[in-house]
Amino acid sequence: MSTSSSLEIAGDAAAPAAAPMLAPGAGKLLLACSFILFAVFASLPLWGGSALLRQVTELACLIIMAQMWNLLSGYGGLTSIGQQGYIGVGGYTLIVLANFAGLNPFLCVPLAGLLAAAIALPASRLLFRLQGGYFAIGTWAVAEILRLLVANQAVLGGGSGTSLTAFRGVPRAVRESATYWLAITLAFAAVALIYLLLRSRYGLALTAVRDSEVASESQGVHVARMKLAVYLLSAFGFGIAGALFFLLSLRISPDSAFGVQWTPVIVFIVIIGGIGTIEGPIVGAVLYFLVSKYFSDYGTWYMVALGLTAIVVTIRYPRGLWGWASDRYGIRLFPIQRRLHAALLDG
């Protein structure tokens, strides 16, 4: 006699053979909605003004950064307060390749991500010797070292920074539209990449490492390799986002690129939206964007508004706004849960 049972899990290392499950037609519906949403955003330059294009481009950069920090900390368990180092690397790579090497500035964006990942590789050899809070402080130290190295380069403008001159002669409308299209494409790609990663067996292994390195190692997960992969991917994403941001602003300095001010913004976005979810960073980025734009004209009240929002949300909704909505209404736009079907043989 045999019976069957099913158990829903979310990244549980105890069930390596579990397969992702979706409701019938949910995958096609998600794909269709994504294409429609992308088409709406892609049409924005046809009917939106210059200010709106810049704002949505900034929002796209924030979403990429938030998704990459959430992947690193929310799913990988590696809490970093120094990812701004790779934002700066991405921004300055754009300047060097576009201004001095004469490359197309838009082509420089993915190259900036690759260089950020290349720098993250030797940095990880040092950082992974540290644990917990020491790792977090170590990431900040790496970002500061990178900032000082760049600030002492006179050819890059030193501490005062420099401007992106490769766009001289290009009409502003053309530059802003092309930057916008590249930004939203990469933002959608970042979300899709993380979703597919977490739906794969590598995503299951990643969350297993976050929950217990010892247990995941005993199940055959290569912990060091997984941590390295997620750290390099996060650096790549931050490098791209940094290049995009300064592609938009056309001006860069060590303090604006490597400044610690990036960390509280990114952490605010992820924690408020819901850490450990794909939807949370998107919700948090939109909320931060709206609050910052509405209160930015009120001076210090801008920071007060952000602080009060963080306090209220973390007290009332410990799992973030999306975590609360997901628990209450059962909404999952990007389901990554798995169902383990086990056949139990009896006598």
Residue frames relative to the residue before (quaternion, step in Angstrom):
aa qw qx qy qz dx dy dz
M 1.0000 0.0000 0.0000 0.0000 0.00 0.00 0.00
S 0.0613 -0.8072 0.5869 0.0154 3.60 -0.91 0.84
T 0.1312 -0.7572 0.6352 0.0769 3.51 -1.20 0.65
S 0.2278 -0.7648 0.5836 0.1506 3.56 -1.21 0.39
S 0.0501 -0.7816 0.6216 0.0145 3.52 -1.13 0.67
S 0.1961 -0.7679 0.5970 0.1243 3.55 -1.22 0.44
L 0.1078 -0.7839 0.6111 0.0212 3.52 -1.08 0.83
E 0.2790 -0.7629 0.5587 0.1673 3.58 -0.73 1.04
I 0.0182 -0.7974 0.6028 -0.0213 3.54 -0.85 0.97
A 0.2143 -0.7548 0.6029 0.1443 3.57 -1.26 0.36
G 0.8248 -0.1738 0.0762 0.5327 3.53 -0.01 1.27
D 0.3174 0.7618 -0.5053 0.2523 3.62 0.94 0.78
A 0.4139 -0.7395 0.4761 0.2350 3.57 -0.69 1.08
A 0.5969 0.6026 -0.3629 0.3858 3.57 1.18 -0.42
A 0.7604 0.3140 -0.1830 0.5382 3.58 1.23 -0.22
P 0.0641 -0.8582 0.5086 0.0275 3.58 0.49 1.15
A 0.7024 0.4731 -0.2820 0.4509 3.57 1.12 -0.51
A 0.4200 0.7228 -0.4676 0.2872 3.58 1.26 0.02
A 0.2462 -0.7759 0.5660 0.1306 3.56 -1.01 0.80
P 0.5331 -0.6226 0.4552 0.3478 3.60 -1.01 0.75
M 0.1477 -0.7866 0.5968 0.0564 3.53 -1.06 0.85
L 0.0680 -0.7714 0.6318 0.0340 3.56 -1.06 0.81
A 0.5647 -0.5614 0.4700 0.3809 3.52 -1.23 0.50
P 0.6292 -0.5555 0.3706 0.3977 3.61 -1.07 0.64
G 0.8340 0.1700 -0.1496 0.5032 3.56 -0.77 1.04
A 0.4768 0.6927 -0.4438 0.3096 3.62 1.23 -0.18
G 0.6415 0.5378 -0.3312 0.4355 3.57 0.98 -0.80
K 0.6716 0.4851 -0.2967 0.4750 3.57 0.93 -0.88
L 0.6375 0.5240 -0.3277 0.4601 3.58 1.03 -0.77
L 0.6448 0.5153 -0.3172 0.4671 3.57 0.97 -0.85
L 0.6627 0.5046 -0.3050 0.4617 3.58 0.95 -0.87
A 0.6569 0.5095 -0.3109 0.4607 3.58 0.97 -0.86
C 0.6620 0.4987 -0.3052 0.4689 3.59 0.93 -0.89
S 0.6291 0.5374 -0.3339 0.4515 3.58 1.04 -0.73
F 0.6593 0.5000 -0.3085 0.4692 3.57 0.95 -0.85
I 0.6481 0.5139 -0.3192 0.4625 3.58 0.97 -0.83
L 0.6667 0.4977 -0.2998 0.4669 3.56 0.90 -0.93
F 0.6442 0.5124 -0.3227 0.4672 3.58 0.98 -0.82
A 0.6450 0.5223 -0.3236 0.4544 3.59 0.98 -0.82
V 0.6280 0.5298 -0.3322 0.4632 3.59 1.03 -0.77
F 0.6871 0.4659 -0.2844 0.4795 3.56 0.87 -0.94
A 0.6491 0.5367 -0.3260 0.4293 3.59 0.97 -0.79
S 0.6721 0.4997 -0.2929 0.4612 3.58 1.15 -0.59
L 0.4221 0.7512 -0.4431 0.2476 3.60 1.24 -0.21
P 0.6514 0.5144 -0.3550 0.4302 3.68 0.85 -0.72
L 0.6156 0.5657 -0.3476 0.4246 3.60 1.18 -0.42
W 0.8197 0.1888 -0.0885 0.5335 3.59 1.11 -0.57
G 0.6560 0.5025 -0.3173 0.4653 3.60 1.24 -0.18
G 0.5147 -0.6526 0.4703 0.2967 3.55 -1.21 0.53
S 0.7190 -0.4489 0.3199 0.4233 3.54 -1.35 0.16
A 0.6459 0.5305 -0.3254 0.4422 3.59 0.94 -0.86
L 0.6600 0.5063 -0.3066 0.4626 3.57 0.96 -0.85
L 0.6253 0.5393 -0.3372 0.4521 3.57 1.00 -0.78
R 0.6630 0.5041 -0.3026 0.4633 3.58 0.92 -0.89
Q 0.6640 0.5170 -0.3066 0.4448 3.56 0.94 -0.88
V 0.6843 0.4630 -0.2933 0.4809 3.58 0.89 -0.86
T 0.6001 0.5418 -0.3610 0.4648 3.60 1.10 -0.59
E 0.6349 0.5119 -0.3207 0.4817 3.60 1.00 -0.81
L 0.6432 0.5232 -0.3167 0.4606 3.56 0.98 -0.86
A 0.6352 0.5264 -0.3274 0.4607 3.60 0.98 -0.80
C 0.6365 0.5178 -0.3261 0.4695 3.60 1.00 -0.79
L 0.6544 0.5115 -0.3104 0.4624 3.58 0.96 -0.86
I 0.6414 0.5214 -0.3293 0.4564 3.59 0.98 -0.79
I 0.6373 0.5152 -0.3340 0.4658 3.61 0.96 -0.80
M 0.6691 0.4987 -0.3009 0.4615 3.59 0.87 -0.95
A 0.6757 0.5004 -0.2982 0.4517 3.57 0.87 -0.95
Q 0.6492 0.5106 -0.3257 0.4602 3.59 0.95 -0.80
M 0.6801 0.4879 -0.2976 0.4592 3.58 0.96 -0.81
W 0.6494 0.4856 -0.3276 0.4849 3.60 1.02 -0.68
N 0.6344 0.5250 -0.3218 0.4673 3.57 1.05 -0.75
L 0.6202 0.5264 -0.3369 0.4741 3.59 1.05 -0.74
L 0.6897 0.4910 -0.2754 0.4555 3.55 0.92 -0.94
S 0.8006 0.3037 -0.1360 0.4982 3.58 0.78 -1.05
G 0.7128 0.4747 -0.2690 0.4407 3.57 0.86 -0.93
Y 0.7793 0.2780 -0.1473 0.5420 3.56 1.03 -0.77
G 0.7388 0.4142 -0.2324 0.4780 3.59 1.04 -0.71
G 0.3891 -0.7512 0.4573 0.2741 3.58 1.24 -0.34
L 0.5497 0.5866 -0.4035 0.4370 3.60 1.23 0.39
T 0.1478 -0.8232 0.5445 0.0632 3.58 -0.08 1.27
S 0.0324 -0.8141 0.5777 -0.0489 3.54 -0.56 1.24
I 0.1078 -0.7651 0.6293 0.0837 3.55 -1.12 0.74
G 0.6643 0.5107 -0.2957 0.4589 3.55 1.22 0.45
Q 0.3401 0.7622 -0.4991 0.2328 3.58 1.14 0.41
Q 0.4928 0.6445 -0.4382 0.3869 3.58 1.25 -0.17
G 0.5166 0.6326 -0.4184 0.3975 3.57 1.20 -0.32
Y 0.7099 0.4336 -0.2564 0.4922 3.57 1.01 -0.80
I 0.5285 0.5708 -0.4134 0.4733 3.58 1.25 -0.28
G 0.6804 0.4877 -0.2822 0.4686 3.55 0.93 -0.94
V 0.6239 0.5298 -0.3397 0.4634 3.58 0.99 -0.79
G 0.6609 0.5097 -0.3090 0.4560 3.57 0.94 -0.87
G 0.6718 0.5076 -0.2991 0.4490 3.57 0.93 -0.90
Y 0.7171 0.4378 -0.2610 0.4754 3.57 0.85 -0.92
T 0.5703 0.5559 -0.3903 0.4620 3.61 1.14 -0.45
L 0.6104 0.5464 -0.3337 0.4663 3.56 1.04 -0.80
I 0.6768 0.5011 -0.2953 0.4512 3.58 0.85 -0.98
V 0.6885 0.4931 -0.2883 0.4468 3.58 0.82 -1.00
L 0.7203 0.4501 -0.2663 0.4557 3.59 0.78 -1.00
A 0.7028 0.4561 -0.2756 0.4712 3.59 0.98 -0.78
N 0.7384 0.4283 -0.2420 0.4613 3.61 0.81 -0.98
F 0.8024 0.3251 -0.1439 0.4794 3.57 0.82 -1.01
A 0.7409 0.3770 -0.2291 0.5063 3.59 1.02 -0.73
G 0.4318 -0.7466 0.4244 0.2757 3.58 1.26 -0.18
L 0.4009 0.7183 -0.4821 0.3014 3.60 1.18 0.40
N 0.6123 -0.5246 0.4372 0.3983 3.54 -1.26 0.42
P 0.4969 -0.6902 0.4274 0.3064 3.64 -0.68 1.01
F 0.6551 0.5110 -0.3255 0.4514 3.60 1.02 -0.69
L 0.6203 0.5182 -0.3339 0.4849 3.57 1.14 -0.61
C 0.6156 0.5781 -0.3385 0.4150 3.58 1.13 -0.60
V 0.5517 0.6412 -0.3975 0.3555 3.61 1.13 -0.51
P 0.7139 0.3972 -0.2858 0.5009 3.68 0.68 -0.87
L 0.6086 0.5426 -0.3613 0.4524 3.61 1.09 -0.60
A 0.6097 0.5455 -0.3450 0.4601 3.57 1.10 -0.66
G 0.6387 0.5181 -0.3222 0.4688 3.57 1.03 -0.74
L 0.6535 0.5155 -0.3134 0.4572 3.56 0.98 -0.82
L 0.6609 0.4895 -0.3186 0.4713 3.59 0.95 -0.79
A 0.6148 0.5386 -0.3497 0.4579 3.60 1.03 -0.73
A 0.6613 0.4912 -0.3033 0.4790 3.58 0.96 -0.84
A 0.6335 0.5333 -0.3313 0.4522 3.59 1.05 -0.76
I 0.6655 0.4738 -0.3007 0.4922 3.59 1.02 -0.75
A 0.6274 0.5542 -0.3344 0.4329 3.58 1.08 -0.69
L 0.5763 0.6202 -0.3773 0.3752 3.59 1.13 -0.59
P 0.7260 0.3751 -0.2752 0.5064 3.67 0.69 -0.88
A 0.5983 0.5638 -0.3687 0.4339 3.60 1.08 -0.62
S 0.6405 0.5424 -0.3281 0.4335 3.58 1.02 -0.79
R 0.5866 0.5867 -0.3708 0.4174 3.59 1.09 -0.62
L 0.6895 0.4377 -0.2643 0.5129 3.56 1.12 -0.67
L 0.6901 0.5108 -0.2914 0.4217 3.57 0.85 -0.98
F 0.6824 0.5069 -0.3023 0.4312 3.60 0.95 -0.78
R 0.5278 0.5819 -0.4244 0.4502 3.54 1.29 0.13
L 0.6713 0.4738 -0.2696 0.5022 3.56 1.33 -0.35
Q 0.2187 -0.7775 0.5796 0.1081 3.55 -1.20 0.55
G 0.8585 0.1749 -0.1072 0.4699 3.55 -1.26 0.56
G 0.8506 -0.0646 0.0836 0.5150 3.53 -0.88 -1.04
Y 0.5997 0.5606 -0.3604 0.4429 3.58 1.12 -0.59
F 0.6170 0.5289 -0.3394 0.4736 3.57 1.09 -0.70
A 0.6518 0.5240 -0.3163 0.4477 3.59 0.92 -0.91
I 0.6740 0.4745 -0.2939 0.4839 3.58 0.90 -0.91
G 0.6198 0.5550 -0.3390 0.4392 3.57 1.06 -0.72
T 0.6397 0.5182 -0.3312 0.4611 3.58 1.00 -0.74
W 0.6286 0.5186 -0.3281 0.4777 3.58 1.07 -0.73
A 0.6388 0.5293 -0.3247 0.4543 3.59 1.01 -0.82
V 0.6287 0.5239 -0.3333 0.4682 3.60 1.01 -0.79
A 0.6508 0.5135 -0.3155 0.4617 3.60 0.95 -0.85
E 0.6593 0.5022 -0.3095 0.4660 3.59 1.00 -0.79
I 0.6207 0.5288 -0.3418 0.4672 3.59 1.03 -0.72
L 0.6554 0.5030 -0.3096 0.4708 3.57 0.95 -0.85
R 0.6349 0.5319 -0.3278 0.4545 3.58 1.01 -0.82
L 0.6801 0.4894 -0.2933 0.4604 3.59 0.88 -0.92
L 0.6231 0.5425 -0.3416 0.4481 3.58 1.03 -0.76
V 0.6928 0.4641 -0.2725 0.4800 3.58 0.92 -0.90
A 0.6527 0.5398 -0.3186 0.4255 3.58 0.95 -0.88
N 0.6999 0.4599 -0.2667 0.4770 3.60 1.15 -0.50
Q 0.5616 0.5766 -0.3941 0.4437 3.57 1.27 0.21
A 0.3279 -0.7800 0.5013 0.1809 3.57 -0.30 1.26
V 0.6202 0.5666 -0.3482 0.4161 3.58 1.05 -0.71
L 0.7030 0.4200 -0.2503 0.5164 3.59 1.23 -0.47
G 0.6596 -0.5385 0.3038 0.4275 3.56 1.22 0.33
G 0.4173 -0.7273 0.4594 0.2929 3.58 1.26 0.03
G 0.8239 -0.2246 0.1729 0.4907 3.55 -1.05 -0.78
S 0.6599 0.5208 -0.3130 0.4420 3.59 1.16 -0.47
G 0.4660 -0.7143 0.4195 0.3109 3.57 1.25 -0.26
T 0.2990 -0.7372 0.5800 0.1752 3.53 -1.33 -0.20
S 0.4492 -0.6844 0.5114 0.2614 3.56 -1.33 0.07
L 0.4699 -0.6282 0.5376 0.3091 3.53 -1.29 0.43
T 0.1096 -0.8387 0.5333 0.0118 3.56 -0.40 1.26
A 0.4766 0.7138 -0.4223 0.2917 3.60 1.23 -0.16
F 0.6663 0.5127 -0.3030 0.4488 3.59 1.22 -0.36
R 0.3566 0.7425 -0.5028 0.2621 3.59 1.19 0.20
G 0.7850 0.2762 -0.2355 0.5020 3.53 -0.84 1.02
V 0.6129 0.5200 -0.3550 0.4774 3.59 1.28 -0.18
P 0.4809 -0.6782 0.4614 0.3097 3.64 -0.72 0.97
R 0.5838 -0.6189 0.3994 0.3415 3.57 -0.99 0.85
A 0.6538 0.5255 -0.3260 0.4360 3.59 0.91 -0.87
V 0.6461 0.5097 -0.3191 0.4700 3.59 0.99 -0.80
R 0.6681 0.5093 -0.3008 0.4514 3.58 0.89 -0.94
E 0.6972 0.4716 -0.2861 0.4579 3.59 0.83 -0.95
S 0.6487 0.5109 -0.3281 0.4588 3.60 0.98 -0.76
A 0.6709 0.4918 -0.3039 0.4645 3.59 0.91 -0.90
T 0.6379 0.5161 -0.3224 0.4720 3.59 1.02 -0.79
Y 0.6437 0.5288 -0.3148 0.4548 3.55 1.00 -0.83
W 0.6766 0.4911 -0.3029 0.4574 3.59 0.83 -0.94
L 0.6421 0.5097 -0.3242 0.4720 3.57 1.00 -0.77
A 0.6587 0.5297 -0.3108 0.4346 3.59 0.95 -0.88
I 0.7108 0.4372 -0.2892 0.4690 3.60 0.77 -0.92
T 0.5965 0.5539 -0.3673 0.4500 3.60 1.10 -0.62
L 0.6961 0.4616 -0.2731 0.4773 3.58 0.89 -0.91
A 0.6166 0.5352 -0.3542 0.4560 3.61 1.06 -0.62
F 0.6589 0.4798 -0.3039 0.4933 3.59 0.93 -0.87
A 0.6500 0.5213 -0.3178 0.4526 3.58 0.99 -0.83
A 0.6336 0.5349 -0.3345 0.4479 3.60 1.01 -0.77
V 0.6586 0.4960 -0.3055 0.4763 3.58 0.94 -0.88
A 0.6651 0.5043 -0.3026 0.4602 3.58 0.91 -0.91
L 0.6477 0.5286 -0.3211 0.4448 3.59 0.96 -0.86
I 0.6816 0.4755 -0.2946 0.4717 3.58 0.88 -0.92
Y 0.6276 0.5376 -0.3370 0.4512 3.57 1.01 -0.77
L 0.6863 0.4698 -0.2849 0.4765 3.57 0.86 -0.94
L 0.6231 0.5387 -0.3397 0.4540 3.57 1.04 -0.72
L 0.7121 0.4556 -0.2622 0.4654 3.57 0.85 -0.96
R 0.6402 0.5102 -0.3257 0.4730 3.59 1.18 -0.44
S 0.6315 0.5355 -0.3282 0.4547 3.56 1.27 -0.28
R 0.6776 -0.4714 0.3600 0.4349 3.56 -1.29 0.06
Y 0.5879 0.5644 -0.3763 0.4408 3.58 1.19 -0.43
G 0.6213 0.5277 -0.3344 0.4729 3.57 1.11 -0.64
L 0.6279 0.5237 -0.3242 0.4758 3.55 1.06 -0.75
A 0.6600 0.4944 -0.3023 0.4782 3.56 0.98 -0.83
L 0.6324 0.5502 -0.3304 0.4337 3.58 1.04 -0.78
T 0.6937 0.4488 -0.2830 0.4871 3.58 0.85 -0.90
A 0.5896 0.5549 -0.3677 0.4575 3.58 1.14 -0.53
V 0.6378 0.5133 -0.3176 0.4784 3.58 1.02 -0.82
R 0.6378 0.5292 -0.3298 0.4521 3.58 0.98 -0.79
D 0.7124 0.4676 -0.2669 0.4501 3.58 0.87 -0.93
S 0.7827 -0.1619 0.1300 0.5867 3.60 0.98 -0.80
E 0.3282 -0.7626 0.5262 0.1842 3.55 -0.47 1.19
V 0.6434 0.5340 -0.3230 0.4434 3.56 1.00 -0.83
A 0.6827 0.4849 -0.2875 0.4649 3.58 0.87 -0.98
S 0.6748 0.4918 -0.3064 0.4570 3.59 0.90 -0.88
E 0.6156 0.5379 -0.3440 0.4620 3.60 1.07 -0.69
S 0.6633 0.5109 -0.3005 0.4568 3.56 1.03 -0.81
Q 0.6765 0.4674 -0.2843 0.4930 3.58 1.25 -0.44
G 0.6481 -0.5611 0.3089 0.4119 3.57 1.25 0.23
V 0.4779 0.6573 -0.4498 0.3705 3.60 1.24 0.20
H 0.3369 -0.7211 0.5678 0.2100 3.58 -0.89 0.94
V 0.2894 -0.8199 0.4694 0.1540 3.57 0.05 1.34
A 0.6809 0.4988 -0.3023 0.4430 3.59 0.77 -1.01
R 0.6647 0.5075 -0.3063 0.4547 3.58 0.96 -0.84
M 0.6533 0.5090 -0.3159 0.4629 3.60 0.99 -0.80
K 0.6586 0.5045 -0.3080 0.4658 3.58 0.94 -0.87
L 0.6490 0.5086 -0.3198 0.4668 3.57 0.98 -0.79
A 0.6569 0.5265 -0.3149 0.4384 3.59 0.91 -0.91
V 0.6995 0.4594 -0.2835 0.4682 3.58 0.86 -0.92
Y 0.6265 0.5298 -0.3430 0.4573 3.59 1.07 -0.64
L 0.6674 0.4891 -0.2989 0.4755 3.58 0.96 -0.85
L 0.6422 0.5162 -0.3249 0.4643 3.59 0.99 -0.79
S 0.6444 0.5118 -0.3216 0.4684 3.58 0.99 -0.80
A 0.6461 0.5108 -0.3201 0.4682 3.60 0.96 -0.83
F 0.6216 0.5394 -0.3320 0.4609 3.58 1.02 -0.81
G 0.6793 0.4928 -0.2889 0.4607 3.59 0.89 -0.92
F 0.6628 0.4908 -0.3078 0.4744 3.57 0.95 -0.83
G 0.6218 0.5400 -0.3427 0.4519 3.60 1.04 -0.69
I 0.6469 0.5049 -0.3071 0.4820 3.57 1.00 -0.84
A 0.6673 0.5028 -0.3050 0.4570 3.58 0.88 -0.94
G 0.6446 0.5208 -0.3251 0.4556 3.58 1.00 -0.79
A 0.6495 0.5070 -0.3134 0.4720 3.57 0.96 -0.85
L 0.6464 0.5200 -0.3175 0.4594 3.59 0.98 -0.82
F 0.6570 0.5288 -0.3183 0.4329 3.56 0.90 -0.94
F 0.7467 0.3813 -0.2295 0.4944 3.59 0.84 -0.91
L 0.5076 0.5830 -0.4272 0.4689 3.56 1.28 -0.09
L 0.6686 0.4852 -0.2775 0.4904 3.54 1.15 -0.70
S 0.7506 0.4222 -0.2276 0.4545 3.58 0.81 -1.01
L 0.2898 -0.8082 0.4655 0.2150 3.62 1.26 -0.48
R 0.7348 0.3163 -0.2078 0.5629 3.61 1.26 0.09
I 0.0094 -0.8107 0.5843 -0.0365 3.57 -0.91 0.93
S 0.0002 0.7586 -0.6515 -0.0082 3.55 -1.24 0.60
P 0.6505 -0.5300 0.3494 0.4170 3.61 -1.12 0.44
D 0.6742 0.5012 -0.3085 0.4461 3.60 0.95 -0.80
S 0.6844 0.4696 -0.2958 0.4728 3.58 0.98 -0.75
A 0.7082 0.4618 -0.2632 0.4646 3.58 1.06 -0.69
F 0.7989 0.2727 -0.1212 0.5222 3.58 0.86 -0.98
G 0.3998 0.7664 -0.4405 0.2421 3.59 1.29 -0.03
V 0.5450 -0.6435 0.4392 0.3098 3.54 -1.10 0.78
Q 0.4849 0.6824 -0.4301 0.3379 3.61 1.23 -0.24
W 0.5657 0.6006 -0.3894 0.4095 3.60 1.17 -0.40
T 0.6349 0.5898 -0.3354 0.3696 3.59 0.96 -0.87
P 0.7051 0.4430 -0.3083 0.4600 3.67 0.68 -0.92
V 0.6110 0.5499 -0.3583 0.4426 3.58 1.08 -0.64
I 0.6951 0.4718 -0.2804 0.4644 3.58 0.82 -0.99
V 0.6569 0.4973 -0.3126 0.4727 3.59 0.94 -0.87
F 0.6096 0.5499 -0.3414 0.4575 3.59 1.02 -0.81
I 0.6686 0.5165 -0.3052 0.4394 3.57 0.82 -1.00
V 0.7188 0.4579 -0.2626 0.4524 3.57 0.78 -1.03
I 0.6816 0.4878 -0.2987 0.4564 3.60 0.87 -0.90
I 0.6694 0.4925 -0.3045 0.4654 3.58 0.92 -0.89
G 0.7013 0.4652 -0.2783 0.4630 3.58 0.89 -0.87
G 0.5899 -0.5521 0.3865 0.4448 3.57 0.96 -0.83
I 0.2328 -0.7958 0.5470 0.1156 3.55 -0.20 1.28
G 0.7779 0.3147 -0.2432 0.4866 3.56 -1.07 0.71
T 0.6712 0.3849 -0.3209 0.5462 3.58 1.21 0.50
I 0.5063 -0.6348 0.4785 0.3341 3.58 -1.15 0.47
E 0.6694 0.5170 -0.2963 0.4437 3.56 1.02 -0.81
G 0.5898 0.6385 -0.3594 0.3396 3.59 1.05 -0.80
P 0.6862 0.4734 -0.3079 0.4585 3.64 0.75 -0.90
I 0.6178 0.5286 -0.3554 0.4611 3.61 1.08 -0.61
V 0.6589 0.4942 -0.3009 0.4808 3.58 0.93 -0.93
G 0.6706 0.5072 -0.2986 0.4514 3.57 0.91 -0.91
A 0.6460 0.5199 -0.3236 0.4558 3.58 1.00 -0.80
V 0.6515 0.5011 -0.3158 0.4741 3.58 0.96 -0.82
L 0.6559 0.5078 -0.3141 0.4619 3.61 0.93 -0.88
Y 0.6582 0.4969 -0.3115 0.4720 3.59 0.89 -0.93
F 0.6457 0.5364 -0.3208 0.4387 3.56 0.92 -0.90
L 0.6845 0.4839 -0.2891 0.4623 3.58 0.90 -0.92
V 0.6668 0.4963 -0.3070 0.4634 3.58 0.91 -0.89
S 0.6781 0.4984 -0.3031 0.4471 3.58 0.88 -0.92
K 0.6737 0.4878 -0.3045 0.4641 3.59 0.97 -0.79
Y 0.6768 0.5015 -0.3023 0.4462 3.59 0.98 -0.81
F 0.7863 0.3351 -0.1628 0.4929 3.59 0.92 -0.90
S 0.4414 0.7272 -0.4523 0.2678 3.64 1.21 -0.11
D 0.6667 0.4975 -0.3022 0.4654 3.60 1.15 -0.52
Y 0.6487 0.5308 -0.3147 0.4454 3.60 1.26 -0.08
G 0.5503 -0.6566 0.3844 0.3439 3.59 1.16 0.53
T 0.8502 -0.0740 0.0793 0.5152 3.55 -0.86 -1.03
W 0.5325 0.6266 -0.4152 0.3890 3.60 1.18 -0.33
Y 0.5267 0.6239 -0.4008 0.4156 3.54 1.26 -0.40
M 0.6939 0.4539 -0.2737 0.4875 3.57 0.89 -0.93
V 0.6078 0.5487 -0.3477 0.4567 3.58 1.09 -0.69
A 0.6537 0.5167 -0.3111 0.4571 3.57 0.96 -0.88
L 0.6547 0.5003 -0.3146 0.4713 3.58 0.96 -0.84
G 0.6615 0.5159 -0.3079 0.4488 3.58 0.93 -0.89
L 0.6682 0.4920 -0.3030 0.4687 3.58 0.91 -0.89
T 0.6264 0.5310 -0.3365 0.4609 3.58 1.01 -0.78
A 0.6597 0.5091 -0.3078 0.4592 3.57 0.94 -0.89
I 0.6604 0.5147 -0.3090 0.4510 3.59 0.91 -0.90
V 0.6868 0.4908 -0.2903 0.4507 3.58 0.80 -1.03
V 0.6958 0.4807 -0.2904 0.4478 3.58 0.82 -0.97
T 0.6894 0.4843 -0.3016 0.4463 3.61 0.85 -0.88
I 0.6515 0.4981 -0.3223 0.4729 3.59 1.11 -0.59
R 0.7504 0.3999 -0.2174 0.4794 3.57 0.82 -0.99
Y 0.8006 0.1535 -0.0550 0.5766 3.58 1.03 -0.76
P 0.1941 -0.8363 0.5010 0.1090 3.62 0.27 1.23
R 0.7202 0.4105 -0.2488 0.5009 3.60 1.09 -0.60
G 0.6186 -0.5584 0.3387 0.4369 3.57 1.24 0.31
L 0.6896 -0.4934 0.3323 0.4129 3.53 -1.27 0.32
W 0.6939 0.4518 -0.2997 0.4739 3.59 0.85 -0.83
G 0.6088 0.5510 -0.3567 0.4455 3.58 1.04 -0.69
W 0.6498 0.5028 -0.3095 0.4788 3.58 1.01 -0.83
A 0.6794 0.4858 -0.3000 0.4609 3.60 0.86 -0.94
S 0.6459 0.5245 -0.3203 0.4528 3.57 1.00 -0.79
D 0.6732 0.4891 -0.2939 0.4703 3.58 0.96 -0.86
R 0.7103 0.4810 -0.2643 0.4408 3.56 0.91 -0.92
Y 0.8202 0.2435 -0.0945 0.5090 3.56 0.85 -0.98
G 0.4426 -0.7245 0.4384 0.2948 3.60 1.24 -0.03
I 0.3822 0.7317 -0.4777 0.3006 3.57 1.17 0.63
R 0.0964 0.7680 -0.6286 0.0752 3.57 -0.90 0.95
L 0.2163 -0.8008 0.5479 0.1089 3.56 -0.29 1.25
F 0.7710 0.1787 -0.0895 0.6047 3.55 1.15 -0.71
P 0.0677 -0.8409 0.5360 0.0329 3.60 0.33 1.19
I 0.0369 -0.7966 0.6034 0.0027 3.56 -0.84 1.00
Q 0.3884 0.7175 -0.4892 0.3083 3.59 1.27 0.24
R 0.2269 -0.7627 0.5926 0.1250 3.53 -1.24 0.51
R 0.2400 -0.7413 0.6053 0.1628 3.52 -1.24 0.50
L 0.2239 -0.7704 0.5870 0.1086 3.52 -0.83 1.03
H 0.1247 -0.7886 0.6006 0.0434 3.58 -0.61 1.14
A 0.0081 -0.8169 0.5743 -0.0532 3.55 -0.53 1.19
A 0.2584 -0.7478 0.5919 0.1541 3.54 -0.91 0.93
L 0.1564 -0.7971 0.5816 0.0425 3.54 -0.66 1.18
L 0.2131 -0.7940 0.5608 0.0986 3.55 -0.53 1.19
D 0.1355 -0.7936 0.5917 0.0413 3.56 -0.84 1.02
G 0.8431 -0.1443 0.0815 0.5116 3.55 -0.66 1.20
